[in-house]
Amino acid sequence: MTELLFREDSYLRSCDATVVAIEPNGLILDRTVFYPTGGGQPGDSGTLMTADGSVVPIAEARKGPTPDTVLHIPAPDAPSLAVGDAVTASIDWERRHRLMRMHTLLHLLSAAVPFPVTGGQVSDGKGRLDFDADVALDKDTVERALNDYVAQAKFVSVRWITDDELAARPELVKTMSVKPPTGAGRVRLLEVDGIDLQPCGGTHVRSIEEIGKVRVDKIESKGAKNRRVVVSFA
């Protein structure tokens, strides 16, 4: 089991850790700041540095072979490590922060377009959500709503509820295709003060003001009741 430091503080850029397992495709640490690919958000990249200064570039982080483990995938030809090695794990912070801004923006988008979400993706500088909507969406109206939200500079926070509490409040789950993981006894909620509240395990900014000005690039019809909204940073 890996201590997932990013769950409580998305702004941690590095941590001291120990290699506890080596899998065919990567390394598992006892604790990490690396977010693994999941929930539509790409995994972090960065480095592992040993006490003697050797640097192991990490190309990607993915979910490990067991729950709550993270697989750190080295770049090709990276130096090898052994179980028990002490390292400093550091993420590519500039990239991570862009992903945090975009992921939080998609939460605002889900509030600006009040329809069930059928899919989505966070990318570096771009993102999209698909909505189960049988009405036309106006690009300028959605863009104006998003920038109005950002201008409010509301705070973003994390809290937890029990599985039973989530079951009693099904309206919190906006996604139709992906359900939040249950069975561990509690579920992580992401709250944008007064704007959005839903289960989410991703990384986010502390204030939506950090997102900056945004634009709606396009709105596409992907079926009779599927509208895709693509957004980016202006």
QUISULMO-V625030 format. One record per residue. RES is the residue in three letters. PHI is phi in degrees with one decimal (none if undefined). NEAR is the number of other ideal C-beta (glycine too) atoms within 8 Angstrom. Layout:
BEGIN
res=RES phi=PHI near=NEAR
res=RES phi=PHI near=NEAR
END
This chain:
BEGIN
res=MET phi=none near=6
res=THR phi=-103.0 near=13
res=GLU phi=-74.9 near=7
res=LEU phi=-91.3 near=9
res=LEU phi=-66.0 near=11
res=PHE phi=-66.7 near=12
res=ARG phi=-66.1 near=7
res=GLU phi=-98.6 near=5
res=ASP phi=-146.5 near=6
res=SER phi=-69.7 near=9
res=TYR phi=-94.3 near=5
res=LEU phi=-67.8 near=9
res=ARG phi=-99.3 near=8
res=SER phi=-155.2 near=8
res=CYS phi=-158.5 near=10
res=ASP phi=-83.6 near=6
res=ALA phi=-150.5 near=13
res=THR phi=-128.5 near=9
res=VAL phi=-71.0 near=14
res=VAL phi=-110.0 near=8
res=ALA phi=-159.4 near=8
res=ILE phi=-122.6 near=9
res=GLU phi=-98.7 near=10
res=PRO phi=-54.9 near=2
res=ASN phi=-107.4 near=6
res=GLY phi=175.8 near=10
res=LEU phi=-115.7 near=12
res=ILE phi=-115.8 near=14
res=LEU phi=-106.2 near=14
res=ASP phi=-75.9 near=7
res=ARG phi=-155.3 near=9
res=THR phi=-158.0 near=15
res=VAL phi=-103.0 near=13
res=PHE phi=-79.5 near=14
res=TYR phi=-83.0 near=13
res=PRO phi=-86.4 near=12
res=THR phi=-49.8 near=9
res=GLY phi=168.9 near=10
res=GLY phi=64.2 near=7
res=GLY phi=85.3 near=9
res=GLN phi=-104.6 near=12
res=PRO phi=-64.9 near=9
res=GLY phi=-73.4 near=12
res=ASP phi=-73.1 near=15
res=SER phi=-116.9 near=11
res=GLY phi=163.8 near=11
res=THR phi=-144.3 near=9
res=LEU phi=-117.8 near=16
res=MET phi=-116.0 near=10
res=THR phi=-88.0 near=12
res=ALA phi=-63.1 near=4
res=ASP phi=-88.7 near=4
res=GLY phi=93.3 near=6
res=SER phi=-67.7 near=7
res=VAL phi=-115.9 near=9
res=VAL phi=-108.2 near=13
res=PRO phi=-67.1 near=10
res=ILE phi=-106.3 near=16
res=ALA phi=-77.7 near=7
res=GLU phi=-164.3 near=10
res=ALA phi=-115.8 near=15
res=ARG phi=-130.1 near=12
res=LYS phi=-66.2 near=8
res=GLY phi=-80.8 near=11
res=PRO phi=-72.7 near=5
res=THR phi=-128.3 near=6
res=PRO phi=-56.2 near=5
res=ASP phi=61.2 near=6
res=THR phi=-124.2 near=12
res=VAL phi=-123.2 near=14
res=LEU phi=-96.0 near=15
res=HIS phi=-94.7 near=14
res=ILE phi=-96.8 near=10
res=PRO phi=-69.0 near=12
res=ALA phi=-67.2 near=7
res=PRO phi=-56.1 near=4
res=ASP phi=67.3 near=3
res=ALA phi=-71.9 near=8
res=PRO phi=-58.9 near=6
res=SER phi=-86.2 near=4
res=LEU phi=-123.6 near=11
res=ALA phi=-126.3 near=7
res=VAL phi=-56.9 near=7
res=GLY phi=98.4 near=6
res=ASP phi=-65.7 near=9
res=ALA phi=-89.2 near=8
res=VAL phi=-138.2 near=14
res=THR phi=-107.6 near=9
res=ALA phi=-93.4 near=17
res=SER phi=-130.2 near=10
res=ILE phi=-92.6 near=14
res=ASP phi=-74.2 near=8
res=TRP phi=-65.7 near=7
res=GLU phi=-60.0 near=6
res=ARG phi=-64.7 near=11
res=ARG phi=-56.8 near=14
res=HIS phi=-64.8 near=10
res=ARG phi=-62.8 near=11
res=LEU phi=-66.5 near=13
res=MET phi=-62.0 near=13
res=ARG phi=-61.1 near=13
res=MET phi=-67.4 near=16
res=HIS phi=-61.4 near=16
res=THR phi=-66.1 near=15
res=LEU phi=-59.2 near=13
res=LEU phi=-66.7 near=14
res=HIS phi=-65.4 near=15
res=LEU phi=-64.4 near=16
res=LEU phi=-62.5 near=14
res=SER phi=-67.6 near=12
res=ALA phi=-84.5 near=11
res=ALA phi=-71.0 near=10
res=VAL phi=-115.7 near=13
res=PRO phi=-82.4 near=4
res=PHE phi=-131.7 near=8
res=PRO phi=-58.2 near=8
res=VAL phi=-94.6 near=13
res=THR phi=-103.1 near=10
res=GLY phi=179.1 near=7
res=GLY phi=-174.3 near=11
res=GLN phi=-155.7 near=7
res=VAL phi=-101.0 near=12
res=SER phi=-126.8 near=8
res=ASP phi=-73.8 near=8
res=GLY phi=94.2 near=7
res=LYS phi=-137.8 near=10
res=GLY phi=-165.3 near=15
res=ARG phi=-151.3 near=10
res=LEU phi=-132.0 near=13
res=ASP phi=-105.8 near=13
res=PHE phi=-120.9 near=14
res=ASP phi=-83.6 near=10
res=ALA phi=-134.5 near=10
res=ASP phi=-104.3 near=4
res=VAL phi=-123.3 near=4
res=ALA phi=-74.5 near=3
res=LEU phi=-108.9 near=12
res=ASP phi=-93.1 near=7
res=LYS phi=-58.1 near=9
res=ASP phi=-66.1 near=7
res=THR phi=-65.0 near=8
res=VAL phi=-66.5 near=15
res=GLU phi=-61.8 near=11
res=ARG phi=-64.2 near=8
res=ALA phi=-63.1 near=9
res=LEU phi=-64.2 near=15
res=ASN phi=-69.3 near=10
res=ASP phi=-65.3 near=8
res=TYR phi=-60.4 near=13
res=VAL phi=-57.0 near=14
res=ALA phi=-64.3 near=7
res=GLN phi=-74.7 near=8
res=ALA phi=53.4 near=7
res=LYS phi=-72.7 near=11
res=PHE phi=-81.6 near=7
res=VAL phi=-117.1 near=13
res=SER phi=-141.6 near=7
res=VAL phi=-118.0 near=10
res=ARG phi=-146.0 near=7
res=TRP phi=-123.3 near=8
res=ILE phi=-129.7 near=9
res=THR phi=-79.0 near=9
res=ASP phi=-57.0 near=11
res=ASP phi=-65.7 near=6
res=GLU phi=-64.8 near=8
res=LEU phi=-66.4 near=15
res=ALA phi=-61.0 near=8
res=ALA phi=-81.0 near=6
res=ARG phi=-128.9 near=8
res=PRO phi=-62.8 near=7
res=GLU phi=-66.6 near=4
res=LEU phi=-70.6 near=10
res=VAL phi=-90.0 near=10
res=LYS phi=-90.3 near=7
res=THR phi=-86.4 near=10
res=MET phi=-86.1 near=6
res=SER phi=-91.1 near=5
res=VAL phi=-125.6 near=5
res=LYS phi=-101.7 near=6
res=PRO phi=-63.1 near=11
res=PRO phi=-67.3 near=7
res=THR phi=-125.3 near=9
res=GLY phi=113.0 near=5
res=ALA phi=-90.0 near=7
res=GLY phi=102.8 near=5
res=ARG phi=-149.4 near=8
res=VAL phi=-129.7 near=12
res=ARG phi=-84.1 near=12
res=LEU phi=-108.7 near=13
res=LEU phi=-109.4 near=15
res=GLU phi=-120.5 near=10
res=VAL phi=-99.8 near=15
res=ASP phi=-46.9 near=8
res=GLY phi=75.6 near=4
res=ILE phi=-119.7 near=11
res=ASP phi=-150.2 near=10
res=LEU phi=-148.3 near=7
res=GLN phi=-162.3 near=11
res=PRO phi=-64.3 near=11
res=CYS phi=-166.1 near=12
res=GLY phi=-104.5 near=9
res=GLY phi=-80.7 near=12
res=THR phi=-103.7 near=10
res=HIS phi=-143.4 near=13
res=VAL phi=-76.0 near=12
res=ARG phi=-80.1 near=7
res=SER phi=-136.1 near=9
res=ILE phi=-67.7 near=15
res=GLU phi=-60.2 near=7
res=GLU phi=-65.5 near=11
res=ILE phi=-62.8 near=12
res=GLY phi=80.9 near=8
res=LYS phi=-69.7 near=7
res=VAL phi=-129.1 near=14
res=ARG phi=-137.1 near=9
res=VAL phi=-93.7 near=13
res=ASP phi=-74.4 near=7
res=LYS phi=-166.7 near=7
res=ILE phi=-125.5 near=11
res=GLU phi=-117.4 near=7
res=SER phi=-90.7 near=6
res=LYS phi=-110.4 near=7
res=GLY phi=150.3 near=5
res=ALA phi=-59.8 near=4
res=LYS phi=-130.7 near=6
res=ASN phi=-127.9 near=12
res=ARG phi=-115.9 near=13
res=ARG phi=-101.6 near=12
res=VAL phi=-111.9 near=15
res=VAL phi=-108.7 near=12
res=VAL phi=-125.7 near=15
res=SER phi=-152.6 near=10
res=PHE phi=-81.9 near=11
res=ALA phi=-78.0 near=6
END
